[in-house]
Amino acid sequence: MEAKHGKIFLLIIIICILGFILLRSFFPVVDCKIEVPDDIYEVIVTHSSHVFSERLPLIPVRVTINDYYEGNYYFTISYFPFGKIDEAYGDDGFGPESKLY
């Protein structure tokens, strides 16, 4: 009887963790190292709040806006369970600065 309760408890914990990860995918943590206008902030967060790709479903958990240089905002998206990508946003739209690493 005791082992059955332990398995049920473990299953509930796993479901809670997966639910938390899924919830975080819609609301990644945003860290701004520079002052960013509200409209640019919203565009970057909206762009970063989706899975990496359908073939490789990585979930974004953190967006760090690092720098502004020559009309471009540079930011890093961190994914669960692994990986980061550096991107830039400017007048030309979004562009990758690095591959997934």
C-alpha positions in Angstrom: 0.0 0.0 0.0 2.9 2.4 0.9 4.6 1.9 -2.5 1.4 2.7 -4.3 1.1 6.1 -2.5 4.7 6.8 -3.3 4.2 6.2 -7.0 1.1 8.4 -7.0 2.9 11.2 -5.2 5.9 11.0 -7.7 3.4 11.1 -10.6 1.8 14.2 -9.2 5.2 15.9 -8.7 6.2 15.1 -12.3 2.9 16.5 -13.6 3.3 19.7 -11.6 6.9 20.2 -12.9 5.8 19.6 -16.5 2.9 22.0 -16.0 5.2 24.6 -14.6 7.6 24.3 -17.6 4.7 24.6 -20.0 3.4 27.7 -18.2 6.8 29.2 -18.3 6.9 28.7 -22.1 4.2 31.3 -22.5 5.8 33.7 -20.0 9.6 33.5 -20.2 11.6 35.4 -17.7 12.9 38.7 -19.3 16.1 40.2 -18.1 17.0 43.7 -19.5 20.5 44.8 -19.1 19.7 48.1 -20.9 16.8 50.5 -21.1 14.3 49.3 -23.7 11.2 51.1 -25.0 7.9 49.4 -24.2 7.0 48.7 -27.9 10.4 47.1 -28.7 10.2 45.1 -25.4 6.7 43.7 -26.4 7.9 42.7 -29.9 11.0 40.9 -28.6 9.1 39.1 -25.8 6.3 38.1 -28.3 8.8 36.8 -30.8 10.7 34.9 -28.1 7.7 33.2 -26.5 7.4 30.4 -28.9 9.0 27.0 -29.2 12.3 26.9 -31.2 10.8 24.8 -34.0 8.2 22.1 -34.6 11.0 19.6 -35.3 13.0 20.5 -32.2 10.4 21.6 -29.6 12.6 23.6 -27.2 10.7 25.7 -24.7 12.0 29.3 -24.1 12.5 30.0 -20.4 14.6 33.2 -20.3 15.1 36.2 -22.6 18.1 38.5 -21.9 18.2 41.8 -23.8 21.9 42.5 -23.8 22.8 45.5 -25.9 21.7 48.2 -28.4 24.1 49.1 -31.1 23.6 50.9 -34.4 19.9 50.5 -34.5 19.7 46.9 -33.4 18.7 45.3 -30.1 20.8 42.2 -29.3 19.2 39.5 -27.1 19.7 35.9 -26.0 17.0 33.3 -25.7 17.6 30.4 -23.3 15.7 27.2 -24.0 14.6 24.2 -21.9 16.0 21.5 -21.7 19.1 22.9 -23.3 20.4 25.6 -25.7 20.7 29.3 -26.3 20.5 31.4 -29.4 21.6 35.0 -29.9 19.4 37.2 -32.1 19.1 40.8 -33.1 16.0 43.0 -33.7 16.1 46.2 -35.7 14.5 48.0 -38.7 15.1 45.0 -40.9 13.2 42.7 -38.4 14.7 39.7 -36.6 17.9 38.0 -37.5 20.0 35.3 -35.9 23.4 36.2 -34.6 24.4 32.7 -33.7 23.2 29.1 -34.2 21.7 27.2 -31.4 24.4 26.3 -28.9 
